[in-house]
Amino acid sequence: MGYRDSLNKVILDYYNVLEPDYPEWLDEYINTKELLQQQYVSVTCGTTYTNLFSNNLFYTSLDHSIAVALIIWHFTHDKKQTLSGLFHDIATPVFKHSIDFLNGDYMNQESTEDLTTSIITNSSEIMALLDRDGIKVSEVDDYHIYPIADNDTPYLSSDRLEYSLSNGYLVYGLFDLDSVRNIYNDISVMKDEKGITELGFNTKKYAREFVKITSRLSVIYREDRTIYSMQLLADIVAGLNSEGKISKNDLYTMKESEVIEMIRNSKYNDAFSIWEKANKVKLSDEDVEWYSVHHGSKTRYINPLVKGERIYDICKIAKRYIDNNLKYNCEDYIYLEGIKKTLI
C-alpha cells in the first residue's frame, strides 16, 4: 500500500481540487524512503504540539510537497517542474523552520535547503527512477529555476499558493473546501510586468479574497506565540545537540515524535511541558526573569496578479489587507512563567 492510500479523505478531496486527473506516475517517487521521511514533519514547525494553537489537522511536509507537485502538474504538465516541486522540501528537518531559528536564520528561513541535492543524489531509489525517466538531478533539485514552482516574494508561485490554501483550509480552518475550489479555479498562468511566467487571478473578487486569507496567515506565521514556540524548540534541540544526545544529521532522519520523546526524557521536559500546556504567551516591554524571546521573524505576503496587474494597485481593500499585514510587528519580550532563563 502506498502513502496516498493511507491519507485522510479530507486531504484526498483537497488534492482532487488541485488536480482532478491525478498523475499516477508520481506515486513511485512519493513512495521512496527519503520522501516518506517527510510524513513525520509537521508543516506548522512544531507549533501543533502546544495548546497555544488549535490545529484542525496534522498536515505534513510530505502532504504539502505532493500538493505543490499537483499544482505544478495542473498548470504545466511538465514532469521535471512537477518533480522539482515534489522534492523542494526533501531536506526539511523535524520541526521544519524552527531549525532555521536554531541556525540563526529566523528572518530568511532558508538555511535547511542546502541538503536537497545531496539527499536526492544519495538516494538509490530516487536516482534509479530519474535515470529510468531520463531526468538529470540538476533539472529537479532546485525549484527556484521554474517560476511557476517558486518565485520571489510577493509573487504567486505553486509553493506559496499551496501552503496558503492548505494552512487556511486544513490547518487553521479559516475557510472551507468550496472557497479553495473557487479561488483555485480562478487562477491561470500569465505574464508579469517583466514578461516572466507567473500564476495569477482572472477576477479581482477571488484575488482579494485570497489576499485577505494570506494576510491573516502571514501574521499567524510570525506572531508572538509562533516566534516563541519556534525559538523555544530550536533552543531545546540546540541543548540536546550540545550535550551530544542528538546530532544535526539526526534531525533529518528522526520522527518528530521520537525527538519529543527524547525531550521528555531530558532536563528540558519541564520547559516543554509548560509550553505544551500553555494557552497564551505573556508579553513585556522589558526583559523578564524568565526565558524570553525578543526578535522578529520572516514576513510572508503575496501581491498577486489580476489579468496582468497587481491587486495592490487596483484594489483599495486588498491594499489595506497587505499594508496592515506588513505593519504587524512584535516588539515585546515574549515569555511563559516557569521556564527558566537558564534553559540552555
VOGU-3710 file (C-alpha; in Angstrom, 3 decimals, decimal comma):
1> mgyrdslnkv> 0,000/0,000/0,000  1,371/3,404/-0,971  1,388/6,598/1,075  -1,551/8,113/-0,792  -3,720/5,094/0,072  -3,421/5,874/3,791  -4,312/9,554/3,566  -7,218/11,235/5,311  -10,176/11,650/2,920  -10,193/15,373/3,662
11> ildyynvlep> -6,692/15,658/2,201  -7,577/13,456/-0,777  -10,599/15,644/-1,547  -8,336/18,683/-1,400  -5,854/17,019/-3,775  -8,708/16,314/-6,161  -9,432/20,033/-6,393  -5,783/20,752/-7,199  -5,659/18,088/-9,920  -8,771/16,008/-10,731
21> dypewldeyi> -6,769/13,770/-13,072  -4,131/12,522/-10,629  -0,758/11,698/-12,291  -0,240/8,092/-11,210  3,442/8,184/-12,201  4,072/10,449/-9,218  3,446/7,653/-6,692  6,713/5,824/-7,389  8,634/8,938/-6,410  6,433/9,646/-3,382
31> ntkellqqqy> 6,980/6,151/-2,005  10,752/6,467/-1,769  12,421/6,386/1,646  13,660/9,967/1,550  10,297/11,483/0,664  8,378/9,267/3,078  10,555/10,675/5,870  8,690/13,955/5,348  5,438/12,420/6,632  6,886/12,765/10,141
41> vsvtcgttyt> 7,443/16,521/9,861  4,620/18,956/10,665  4,139/21,948/8,364  3,435/24,071/11,433  7,079/23,907/12,541  6,216/22,029/15,720  3,593/24,505/16,949  0,943/21,787/16,599  2,253/20,257/19,845  1,183/23,145/22,101
51> nlfsnnlfyt> -2,230/24,360/23,273  -1,181/27,834/22,135  -2,584/26,721/18,782  -5,686/24,841/17,760  -4,862/22,965/14,558  -7,648/21,190/12,719  -5,463/18,538/11,130  -1,885/17,216/11,201  -0,707/18,238/7,749  2,772/17,012/6,930
61> sldhsiaval> 5,692/18,260/4,904  5,075/15,361/2,511  1,383/16,268/2,140  2,464/19,801/1,252  5,095/18,607/-1,235  2,623/16,336/-3,019  0,116/19,182/-3,237  2,748/21,550/-4,659  3,607/18,909/-7,266  -0,087/18,560/-8,179
71> iiwhfthdkk> -0,457/22,312/-8,659  2,611/22,446/-10,896  1,394/19,453/-12,899  -2,067/21,010/-13,227  -0,691/24,203/-14,765  2,280/22,849/-16,742  2,009/19,069/-17,294  5,797/19,188/-17,156  7,357/16,213/-15,369  10,616/17,953/-14,428
81> qtlsglfhdi> 8,927/21,011/-12,955  6,486/18,770/-11,100  9,301/16,713/-9,575  11,154/19,866/-8,550  8,062/20,768/-6,527  7,813/17,295/-5,038  11,478/17,418/-3,981  11,614/21,028/-2,794  11,190/20,157/0,902  13,008/16,812/0,886
91> atpvfkhsid> 15,700/18,371/3,092  13,240/19,531/5,745  14,270/18,548/9,307  11,966/17,870/12,255  10,091/20,993/13,409  10,701/22,455/9,918  11,617/26,171/10,073  12,257/26,015/13,818  15,637/24,560/12,848  16,278/27,732/10,823
101> flngdymnqe> 15,828/29,518/14,159  18,441/27,158/15,620  20,759/28,209/12,779  20,065/31,894/13,460  18,174/32,216/10,173  14,782/33,262/11,546  14,440/36,189/9,127  15,036/34,261/5,862  14,241/30,667/6,927  16,235/29,079/4,123
111> stedlttsii> 19,197/27,520/5,947  17,866/23,960/5,758  17,537/23,917/1,949  21,242/23,247/1,336  20,966/19,457/1,591  18,370/18,977/-1,159  20,843/17,935/-3,845  22,810/15,560/-1,641  19,675/13,834/-0,326  18,480/13,223/-3,888
121> tnsseimall> 21,847/12,035/-5,212  22,399/9,743/-2,215  19,025/8,046/-2,700  19,414/4,910/-4,799  15,615/4,726/-5,216  15,190/8,277/-6,495  18,277/8,123/-8,715  17,062/4,879/-10,304  13,713/6,499/-11,136  15,355/9,624/-12,544
131> drdgikvsev> 17,753/7,567/-14,655  14,866/5,484/-15,958  12,939/8,617/-16,905  15,968/10,324/-18,456  15,941/13,217/-15,980  19,069/14,903/-14,623  19,363/15,810/-10,934  20,094/19,418/-11,944  16,665/19,545/-13,588  14,764/18,711/-10,394
141> ddyhiypiad> 16,875/19,670/-7,362  16,202/23,418/-7,453  12,609/24,508/-7,932  13,708/28,150/-7,944  14,614/27,766/-11,637  10,932/27,288/-12,510  8,854/30,442/-11,826  5,568/28,513/-11,719  7,051/26,355/-8,939  8,734/29,139/-6,988
151> ndtpylssdr> 9,458/32,840/-7,325  10,351/35,803/-5,162  8,040/37,375/-2,583  5,460/38,837/-3,096  4,634/36,972/-6,333  2,396/33,921/-6,550  4,012/30,511/-7,112  2,755/26,962/-6,662  4,565/26,636/-3,332  3,182/29,901/-1,958
161> leyslsngyl> -0,291/29,084/-3,286  -0,288/25,624/-1,730  0,757/26,498/1,789  -1,751/29,350/1,762  -4,632/27,102/0,710  -3,727/24,155/2,947  -2,930/26,226/6,030  -6,055/28,317/5,584  -8,325/25,342/4,961  -6,825/22,227/6,549
171> vyglfdldsv> -4,745/23,576/9,431  -6,329/26,769/10,758  -9,878/26,392/9,429  -10,187/29,916/8,026  -12,321/28,785/5,065  -13,875/25,679/3,527  -13,233/23,454/0,504  -15,655/25,396/-1,672  -13,575/28,517/-1,066  -10,439/26,602/-2,017
181> rniyndisvm> -12,140/25,465/-5,220  -13,391/28,939/-6,145  -10,030/30,581/-5,552  -8,062/27,846/-7,306  -10,300/27,678/-10,373  -9,885/31,420/-10,899  -6,103/31,066/-11,324  -4,319/30,892/-14,670  -0,765/31,094/-15,964  0,040/34,632/-17,148
191> kdekgitelg> 2,939/37,011/-17,683  4,030/39,549/-15,080  5,317/43,096/-15,621  8,692/41,774/-16,782  7,250/39,123/-19,071  8,022/36,315/-16,596  5,527/33,471/-16,253  3,516/33,571/-13,030  0,288/32,277/-11,538  -2,358/34,990/-11,422
201> fntkkyaref> -6,087/35,570/-10,988  -8,703/36,213/-13,630  -11,020/38,197/-11,345  -10,447/40,809/-8,669  -13,008/39,181/-6,363  -11,066/35,972/-5,779  -7,687/37,685/-5,751  -8,977/39,970/-2,975  -10,373/37,001/-1,040  -7,031/35,228/-1,371
211> vkitsrlsvi> -5,104/38,284/-0,146  -7,421/38,577/2,856  -6,634/34,971/3,813  -2,903/35,166/3,163  -2,581/38,406/5,108  -4,171/36,742/8,135  -1,927/33,703/7,736  1,160/35,877/7,420  0,519/37,312/10,873  -0,015/33,824/12,312
221> yredrtiysm> 3,365/32,772/10,863  5,202/35,463/12,833  3,020/36,474/15,764  4,281/36,275/19,346  3,092/32,724/20,113  4,675/31,455/16,885  8,061/33,139/17,321  8,217/31,993/20,930  7,335/28,386/20,098  9,813/28,079/17,244
231> qlladivagl> 12,681/29,635/19,186  11,953/27,504/22,267  12,004/24,297/20,215  15,180/25,464/18,484  16,902/26,160/21,809  15,831/22,832/23,300  17,160/20,967/20,255  20,360/23,040/20,451  20,722/21,994/24,089  20,296/18,328/23,231
241> nsegkisknd> 22,829/18,761/20,449  25,424/20,409/22,705  25,023/17,542/25,172  25,722/15,028/22,409  22,234/13,493/22,618  21,204/14,405/19,092  23,177/15,396/16,017  22,096/17,783/13,284  22,031/14,807/10,909  19,528/13,105/13,237
251> lytmkesevi> 17,099/15,968/12,606  16,719/14,734/9,026  16,171/11,061/9,845  14,171/11,021/13,091  10,439/11,467/13,557  9,157/14,476/15,469  7,532/12,058/17,916  10,947/10,484/18,586  12,568/13,849/19,260  9,707/14,798/21,576
261> emirnskynd> 10,202/11,547/23,485  13,887/12,434/23,794  12,927/15,862/25,162  10,563/14,286/27,694  13,449/12,187/29,000  15,773/15,161/29,321  16,247/18,140/31,625  14,137/20,161/29,181  10,964/18,222/29,991  9,656/20,820/32,466
271> afsiwekank> 10,046/23,662/29,963  8,492/21,592/27,189  5,540/20,612/29,402  4,830/24,224/30,394  4,869/25,246/26,724  2,806/22,203/25,702  0,008/23,034/28,159  0,077/26,825/27,800  -2,937/28,611/26,339  -1,393/32,061/25,973
281> vklsdedvew> 2,075/33,597/25,996  2,852/36,694/28,033  4,376/39,945/26,790  6,584/42,561/28,397  8,144/45,748/27,047  11,321/44,957/29,002  13,329/41,841/29,756  11,920/39,477/32,387  13,264/36,899/34,818  12,018/34,025/32,675
291> ysvhhgsktr> 13,275/32,587/29,382  12,071/35,046/26,756  12,226/35,658/23,014  12,819/39,107/21,602  13,331/39,209/17,827  11,389/39,307/14,588  10,641/36,649/12,001  10,257/36,310/8,249  7,461/38,376/6,729  5,463/36,489/4,133
301> yinplvkger> 2,973/38,263/1,902  1,525/37,849/-1,574  0,566/40,570/-4,042  -0,865/38,507/-6,921  -1,582/39,483/-10,477  -5,123/40,074/-11,750  -5,013/39,861/-15,538  -1,505/41,291/-15,550  -1,961/43,973/-12,878  -1,020/43,738/-9,203
311> iydickiakr> -4,016/43,564/-6,868  -2,281/46,116/-4,597  -2,507/48,705/-7,390  -6,112/48,116/-8,427  -7,989/47,253/-5,220  -8,076/49,526/-2,164  -9,392/46,742/0,078  -6,597/44,344/-0,876  -4,070/47,164/-0,450  -5,327/47,677/3,095
321> yidnnlkync> -5,024/43,952/3,868  -1,428/43,919/2,648  -0,469/47,174/4,398  -1,909/46,002/7,717  -0,040/42,726/7,381  3,262/44,479/6,705  2,738/46,832/9,660  2,420/43,972/12,136  5,492/43,701/14,325  6,022/42,140/17,730
331> edyiylegik> 8,496/44,313/19,650  7,849/42,850/23,107  9,661/40,227/25,119  7,629/37,023/24,841  7,666/34,542/27,722  5,920/31,882/29,773  6,232/31,910/33,538  8,057/28,891/34,895  10,506/28,370/32,038  13,855/29,346/33,469
341> ktli> 16,051/31,920/31,799  18,902/29,419/32,062  17,061/26,954/29,806  20,183/26,298/27,718
//
